[in-house]
Amino acid sequence: MEFNFKSNSPYSYIKYGGYRGKYKGKEYYLVPNPEGYINIRDSYDMFGKMDSIIVDLLNMGRICTDTENEQTKFTCAYFFVEQYGLLGFMVDAPLNTDFMLNDEVTLKDNNVIDKNCVMKTKDYFDLFFPFASNEEMSYTITDGKVVIESKSDLQQMLKHTSINNQLIYSNFYCEKIDWFVEYAKRMYRIFKKIYDKKNNGVSGFNIDDEISKYYFSGIPYIINMYGNTPEISWQPNSLKQAIDMSFGFMICSEKNPLRICKHCGKVFYAKNPKAEYDSSQCRNQANVYKSRNKNKDTKK
């Protein structure tokens, strides 16, 4: 059975016109540029771009797995965010969708935010808004509902949307680069183990155990009618939640299009199921190396 996580009904995701790195103590964050803004050009159909999103995320994980260079990590995370926006860790990590109403937040196991999995809600909120004053971004609980307090013009526009959107689309919202790197490395590690087991015969209990830890929470959906045909329209709470679901469907599909280039090791989306290289340059260079090795063997 093939799952189609794409839809005729696009689910728009918003990113800012630009981002930058900023330190809070020793922690390095990606934040929207002060002059950054959102317009219609920065809103895109996340499922329409999911193929490139997953490939770029996996390649970030591949690069960061092989280096401890902080500049490289920043460059990888920055490139990803410039293309697709922040991941929305804040609303994806909690077990409870109404986490803001509680005194404490309980996070999912193996989250990249906090290993203790339990935090005071106020501390959790401050973790994602470290550069905002109370006047710029705060919240109260009024009549059993979360109310975002902000004088930002954008925040006033967002107040008619969900609390999730008011949080992760805020121009004060930011995420640590280390979270991006750890998430990308984890996703790449899972993909690589599955790929090696399927294509290279690599096996072992530790491989199966790590793969089985892959987990994503259910994504709400509605059913739209296109003529006489019903179709699921996914309603993810964040870009990360959409990635998690799409990644799971993709790697479990018999027609999984994700490949690792036999020459450079780069992850790529193979339109041709028999493709072994991510580009003609890699294919040509690999053929040159094969020819040289063949000539060496002939001379011996």
N, C-alpha and C positions, 0 to 999 in steps of 0.2 A: 504494500500500500504506500503510495507516494503522498506526502503531505505538502500542501501548497500554503506557505506562510505569507505569500504575496496576496494582494487583494486589488480589485478594481476600485475599492474605496481607500484612497491613500490616507495614512495617518501622519499628519505633519509634525515634524520636530523642529524646534527653534534653536538656532545658534546665533551668537553675536557676530558683528562685523569684524571682530578682532579680539585676541587674548594676549596675555603677557604673564611672565613669571613674577612672583612676589613672595618674599620671605616673611614668615611670622615666627620669630625666634629662629630655630634651626630648621623649621618645616618650610618646604618650598611648595607653593600653590600655583595653580593656573587660575587666573581671574579674568573677567571681561575687561577690556581696555576702558579707562575712565571716559574716553570719548566714544566708546563703543555703543552701538545702538542696534535695534532690531527692525528690519523692514521685511517686506514680502520676499525679497531675494534670499533672505537668511532662513526662510522656512522651507523645508523640503520633506519629501515622502521618504521616511526612514526605510520602509520595506523595499521601495524602489531602488535604494542604494545599498541594500544589505549585503550583496555579493562583495562589493568593494570595501564596505565597512569591516566585514569579517576578515578579509584578506589583509587589510592594513593592520588590523588589531593583531592578527597572528604573526605578521612580520615584525611588528613592534616587540612582541614577546620573544621572537627568535633572536632579534638583535640584542635585546636587553639581557637575555639569558647568557649571552657570550661576552658580556662586558660589565664592568663595575664603574665605568666612566660616567660621571654625573651629567656632563654636558651632552653625551649621547642619549641618556635617558630623557633629559629635558627636550632635546630636539625631536625625539620620537613621539613623546606625549604631545608636544606643541603642534607638530604636524597633524596628528590625529584630530586634536580639538579644533584646530583651524578649519579642518574639512567638515567635521561632523558635530562639533559642540561637546559640552561636558556630558558625562555618562549618567548623571542622576543617582549617584551612590546613596545619597541621603534618603531617598524614598524607596530604594530597592533593598537596602540591607536589613531593615527591621522586619521582624516576623509579623507584627501587627500593622495593618494598613492605617489604623487610627492611632499610631504611636504618639502623636503630638498631644493627645488628650490625657496621657498617663504621666505619672511622675518619673517613671523609668522607661527606658527603651531596651527591649530585648532584641538582639541581632541574631541573624542566621549563623549557624556554624560555618566555619571556614570563610567568613567574610573578611574583607581586606581593611576594614575600618578599625576594629578593636578586638583583640584576642579574648578579652574577658567576656564579651558578648552582652554585657549589661552596663548601661550608662545612665546617669541622670539626664532627663530629657533636655534640661537647660544646657548642660554641658554638650550634649549631642548637637543641639541647635547652634551653639557657639562654634563648634568644630567646623561647620560649613559656612559660617559668616564671621570669620575672625577679624575682618577689617572694617566691619560695619558698627557704628555706634547704635545705641538703643533708639535714637531718634531716626536713624536711617533704616533699621530693620529689627523688629522685635515681634513678640506675639503675646496674646492673652487668650484665656479660655472664658468665653462669654456664653451663658445659656447652653453649656454643653457643646459648644462649637469653637474651633480654633479661629481666631481673628488675627490676621497679619497687620501689624501697625507699621506704616511707612509713609513718608512724604514723597517718595519717588513717583514721578509721573508714570513710569512704566508699571510700578506696583499698583497704582490706581487702576490702570487698564486691566491688570491681571486679576483684580479682586473678584471679578465675576466668573472666574474660572475655578478649577479645583484647587484644593490646598497644595496638592503635589505640584501643579504648574506654578502656583504662587511662590513656591520654594525654589525649585530647580531652574526656573526661568528668570529669577530675580537677577538684577545686575550686580547684586552684592554676593550672590552665591558663588562658591569656588570649591575646588577639589585638589587634594594633594597629588603631586606628581608620583609619589611612591605608590599611591593607590592604583593609578593607571598602570604603572610598570608591573606591580605584583599581579594585577588582574590579567594583563596581557601575557605575562610569563606563564601563569597558571593555565590559561586557555591554550596557549601554544604547547605546553607540556602534555596536556590531555590529547590534543590533536595529534602530536608527534607519536605518542605511544600507540594510539589507535591506528595511525597510518603505518607505523613500523610493524605492528602485529599483523595487519591485513596484507601488506605488500612485501614485507621482508622476512616474515616468519618469526619475528621476535616475540617471545612469550615470557611469562613469569607471573607469579602471584601478585607481586608488587604493582605490576602494570594493571591487572584487572582490578585490584583494590583501589588504586587512584582513580581509574576511570569511573568506578561505581560511586565515587564521592561527588561526581558532577551532579549539580542540583539547581533547578530553577523553579520559582514559584509560578503558579498558574496565572495566565494573562487573561483578564476579562475580555469578552468580545460581544459584539452584537451581530445579528443576522440581517443582511441587506438583501433586497430583491433586485436583480438586474433582469428585467423582463420577467420570464417565468423561472429564472434560475436563482436559488438562494445561495448566498456566499457569506462566509465568516469575515467580519471586519474586526481585526484585533485592536484592542485598546490598551497598549502597554503603559505602565506608569513612568517609564524612563527609557532612554536609549539602551542602557545595560540590560534591562529586562527583555527588550526586543532582540538584542544580540544573543542572549542566553538561549532563548527559545529557538531562534533561527539556526544557531550553531548546532543545537541538539538535533533538530530536524535534518539539517544538511549532512552531518557526519553519519547519521543512522540510515540515510537514504541509500538504496542500491545504486542510484545514479549520482552519488556524491561527487561533485565536480572539483573538490579541493585537491590539489596536487602539490608535491614538492619538486622543484626543478632539480634534475639529476646533475646539473652542472654547478649552479650557484647556491642551491639550497633554499631559494626563495619560495615562499608559499604563493601559489597563483590559482586563479579560477580557470579551469580548463573547459573551454567551449567544445573542444574536440576531446572525447573520452580517451583517445589514444595518445594525447599529448604528453610528452616527457620533459619538455623544456618550456620555460616561461616566456621566451622570446626567440626570434630567429637568430639573434646575436649569440645567445647561449648555445643554441643547437649547432650553429656553425663553428663556434669555438670548441665545443665538445668533439665535433667531427675532426677538427684539426689535431686535437690531442690524440684521438684514436689513430689517426693516420701516422702521426709521429711515433707512437708506441709500436705500431705495426711495422714501420720501417726499421726501428731499432731491433725488433725481434728477427726481421729478415736478415739483417747484417750479421746477427750472431750465428 
